[in-house]
């Protein structure tokens, strides 16, 4: 169980999760581009950016970065989430 500690302590586990978010975005963009189905690029990024920013805030906290960096990622997550809500509100 202690083998996992370094992976989380420096935030490397978050890098892995972010890589999967990028992969998800690429798959969704390819589906939209080649099949003409699914979410449009704006909708894809609008949905994924807030979560990615929250993960970057967590990574910053795990890596013991300054509080201002963590707060910055949280603010970007909030703004991008509000933008996503505004785009979806109909």
C-alpha positions as CSV (number, residue, x, y, z in Angstrom):
1,X,0.0,0.0,0.0
2,X,2.9,2.4,0.6
3,X,4.0,2.0,-3.0
4,X,1.1,4.4,-4.0
5,X,2.1,7.2,-1.6
6,X,4.8,8.8,-3.9
7,X,2.3,8.8,-6.8
8,X,-0.1,10.9,-4.8
9,X,2.3,13.0,-2.8
10,X,3.7,14.9,-5.7
11,X,0.5,15.0,-7.7
12,X,1.6,12.5,-10.4
13,X,-1.7,10.5,-10.0
14,X,-3.5,13.7,-11.1
15,X,-1.3,13.8,-14.2
16,X,-2.6,10.4,-15.2
17,X,-6.2,11.4,-14.7
18,X,-5.6,14.6,-16.8
19,X,-4.1,12.4,-19.5
20,X,-7.4,10.5,-19.6
21,X,-9.3,13.7,-19.8
22,X,-7.3,14.8,-22.8
23,X,-7.8,11.3,-24.4
24,X,-11.6,11.7,-23.7
25,X,-11.6,15.1,-25.4
26,X,-9.7,13.7,-28.4
27,X,-12.2,10.7,-28.8
28,X,-15.2,13.0,-28.5
29,X,-13.7,15.5,-31.0
30,X,-13.0,12.6,-33.4
31,X,-16.5,11.3,-33.1
32,X,-17.9,14.7,-33.8
33,X,-15.6,15.3,-36.7
34,X,-15.8,12.0,-38.5
35,X,-19.3,10.8,-37.6
36,X,-21.0,14.2,-37.3
37,X,-22.5,13.0,-34.0
38,X,-22.1,13.9,-30.4
39,X,-21.1,17.1,-28.7
40,X,-19.8,20.0,-30.7
41,X,-16.2,21.1,-29.8
42,X,-17.4,24.1,-27.8
43,X,-19.6,21.8,-25.7
44,X,-16.9,19.3,-25.2
45,X,-14.4,21.8,-23.8
46,X,-17.1,23.6,-21.9
47,X,-17.9,20.3,-20.1
48,X,-14.3,19.2,-19.5
49,X,-12.4,22.4,-18.5
50,X,-14.0,22.9,-15.1
51,X,-13.2,19.4,-13.9
52,X,-9.7,19.6,-15.3
53,X,-9.2,22.9,-13.4
54,X,-10.3,21.3,-10.2
55,X,-7.8,18.5,-10.8
56,X,-5.1,21.0,-11.4
57,X,-6.0,22.7,-8.1
58,X,-5.8,19.3,-6.4
59,X,-2.4,18.7,-8.0
60,X,-1.2,22.0,-6.9
61,X,-2.2,21.3,-3.3
62,X,-0.6,17.8,-3.4
63,X,2.6,19.3,-4.7
64,X,2.5,22.0,-2.0
65,X,2.4,24.9,-4.4
66,X,1.5,28.4,-3.0
67,X,-2.1,29.0,-2.0
68,X,-2.4,31.6,-4.7
69,X,-1.8,28.9,-7.4
70,X,-4.5,26.7,-5.8
71,X,-6.9,29.6,-5.5
72,X,-6.2,30.6,-9.1
73,X,-7.2,27.1,-10.4
74,X,-10.3,27.1,-8.3
75,X,-11.3,30.5,-9.7
76,X,-10.8,29.3,-13.3
77,X,-12.8,26.2,-12.5
78,X,-15.7,28.4,-11.1
79,X,-15.7,30.8,-14.1
80,X,-15.5,28.0,-16.6
81,X,-18.3,26.1,-14.8
82,X,-20.5,29.2,-14.9
83,X,-19.8,29.7,-18.6
84,X,-20.8,26.1,-19.2
85,X,-24.1,26.6,-17.3
86,X,-24.7,29.8,-19.3
87,X,-24.2,27.9,-22.6
88,X,-26.6,25.2,-21.5
89,X,-29.3,27.4,-20.0
90,X,-32.2,27.5,-22.4
